[in-house]
Amino acid sequence: MYAERLMLETDVTGKLMKMPKLPPSKRLEAIFLVISENVPLENFRRTPHADIAGKTKIIGDIFDSVPASSWDFPK
């Protein structure tokens, strides 16, 4: 047994927009997890886990660890 992740989309009536290609002559078990929020990637901001949030200390100058040419800053 192996797992394969498929992302399926439905239209406004709940019908699949595109049928996925499945392996022939196999038995499949499906568990559907409904994604409740449509979070756009450009507005997505990562945050640290609550157990470590605010507990880090920056010692030294982190900007000198990599040359400025590697930072890809807008000119």
N, C-alpha and C positions, 0 to 999 in steps of 0.2 A: 504494500500500500504506500502511496506517496501523495503528497499534497500539491495542488496547483492552484494558485490564486488567480481568480478572474474578476475583473471589474465590469459589472453589467450596468447599463443605463436603461431607464424606462421613459416612455413618453408620458403625456399628461393623463392618458387613460390607464397607465400601469403596464402596458405591453412592452416587451423587450424591443429596443431600437435595432439591435443587431444580434443575431443568434451566434453564440460562440461555437467554435469547432471543437468537438469532443472526440475522445479516442473511440474507435469502432469496437463493438462487441465487448463492452465493459459495463460493470455495474458501478454507479456513482452515488455517493451520498453528498447532499448539498446542505450547507448551513448558510443562511443569508443574514448578513449584518447590514442593517440599514444605516447609511451614513446620514446623520441628522442635520449636520451643518455643511454648507458649501463654502468653506473658507478659501478665499482666493490666496494663492501662493505669494503674491507680491505684498499682501498685508499681514502675512504670517510672521510672528515674532517668537523666537524660541526663548524659553525661560528655564532657569535651573530648577532642579527638584527642590522641594521645600526643606528637605533635610540639610542641603548645602547652600541654600540661598543666603547671601550676605556673610558667609564665613570665609571667603577667599581673601587673601592679601596679595597685592601686587608689590613685589620687592624689586626695585630697579626700574630701568627705562625699557618698556616692552617695544617701543618703536625703533630702538637701535638693534634689536635682535635680528631684523631682516632689513636689507638695503631698501631705501625709499623707492627705487625703481621697481621693486617687486610688489609694492602695495597697490599699484594700478589706480592711483588717485586721479580724479579728473583735473586737467590742467587749466 
